[in-house]
Amino acid sequence: MAINKAVRAALSILSYPEIDVKKTYLVEREMQKLLSRRLKNPSLYRVWEHPVLSGVHNVPVRIFRPAGTPGASLLLFFHGGGWVTGTVDSYDGVCADMAAMTGCTVASVDYRLAPEHRFPAAPEDCYAAAQEVFRRAETLGVEPENVVLIGDSAGGNLAAAVSLMSRDRGGFRPSRQILIYPALASDHSENSPYPSVRENGTGYLLTARRVRDYMALYRSSDEDLTNPYFAPLHAASLGEQPDTLLITAEYCPLRDEGEAYGRRLREAGSSVEIHRIPDALHGYFSLPVRFSQVKRTYEIINRFLETRHE
């Protein structure tokens, strides 16, 4: 069902294109604490913390175990929030749903946020967490080849960056990644080569201006804009990358860059699935599972995970 006029009008009001994220991000973090779906009395999963050292910094990793015997895969999850907001706490509900809906163990990484910790702090934290999880995979009940990188929005960016870093640095090699409406380009102005930046850049909650503001808070210098670990679409080569499931949202400004990344991965030799979720907005994956777009997404994810073990 297409978005009707009344919903479009409400979305336009809620999008707040005049708000400067660079001035409001601290308030947004506090609002997230109040509004996020936090765990209260978990009954379908078990949760524990495991710190990971990134340089001299400890990166908390929260591990969610589904009820019963976990599936063959472990999902290493990097949360969204524009590299500026979002925490393992604010994604508790999402990760609990993920463990319950996939039957897999989920490891959620609490990487450092900008602007207090600008690029490359976030990808370095995520890379360190991935190294640790791959090293300890068997103690977590899975084989290393069954560790799957997954992230939404900025977390999708980080999953793609970690995949590139693992290729370039060695040490571990993920065999699969799941990127959910990822941010992969560095230009979200009117000059962007991706039409969805203009078509969906206002009026659909996440605005193109907000993406630009997040990136301004995240980057350390303008040179970062062409760094493939900052914007993976700038990678000179996308060879030797994992099997990829790429999921985009119809009314998301990041839609076209995500799908372009999938096509480039495919051209470079990776096995890639690209799915566009109809009538979906950026951020929909954080909604409860009763929403049809979220249900559909888990159907796609589970099929992708099961294919590996057939």
PyMOL commands that set and color helices and strands:
alter all, ss='L'
color gray80, all
select helices_A, chain A and resi 5-14+21-35+92-102+121-135+137-140+144-146+154-169+195-199+208-218+222-226+232-234+255-267+284-286+292-307
alter helices_A, ss='H'
color red, helices_A
select strands_A, chain A and resi 45-54+57-66+74-78+105-109+147-152+176-180+243-251+272-281
alter strands_A, ss='S'
color yellow, strands_A
deselect
rebuild
show_as cartoon
